[in-house]
């Protein structure tokens, strides 16, 4: 899988208002509701399927796969 050029900070811009703990599907839904571009949705799709307990957990996971 190709690595995304999206940074964890870019990703968080579209995840404001997410209620944690949140699943990957919750993150995808929030990003879509925020009008995220496809690049952001693709970056979320690359995240591991798990429950994230805080924005920092999402940032950490995204930095490991991006």
N, C-alpha and C positions, 0 to 999 in steps of 0.2 A: 504494500500500500504506500503511495507517495505521501511524503510528509507535507503537512499544510504550512502555509506561510502566515497563518493567523496566530497572533500572539495570545497568551492567556489574558492580557489586558483587553485586547480586541474582543475576545469571547465574553468577558465579564460585562462589557458595555451593553450587550444584548440580554444579559441574565439578571438585570436589576428587577427586584420584586419577587424573585423566586423564593418560595417558602421551603426552608430546609427542615428536615432531611428531604432530598429530592432525588428521584431516579433520573436516568439518562433521558427517558421519555418526557419527564417533567421539564427538563432543560430544553429539549427540542421544542416542546410546546411553547414555553416562555419565549424562546428566541423567535419562533414564528410570529407570536403575538406582538413582539417588539419590532417586527419588520426586518429581521436579520437577512442579509444577503446569503446566497447559496454557499459561499465560502465558509461562513460561520456555521451553517447547518451541517456542512460536510465535516467541519472540525469537531462538532458535537458527536457526529456519527462515528468518528474515530475513537471516542472515549470508551473506556471499559464499561461494560454493563454492571453497574453497581449503584448503591445508594450513597449519595454525597451528603455529608453532614454540614457543610459550610462552603461558602465561596472559595475559601482557601483550598479545600479538597479538590474542587473542580480545577482550579489553577494548577495545582500540583500534578493532577492526572493529565491535564492538557499539555503541560510542559514536558512530560515524559513521552508523549506520543507525537508531538509536533516537531 
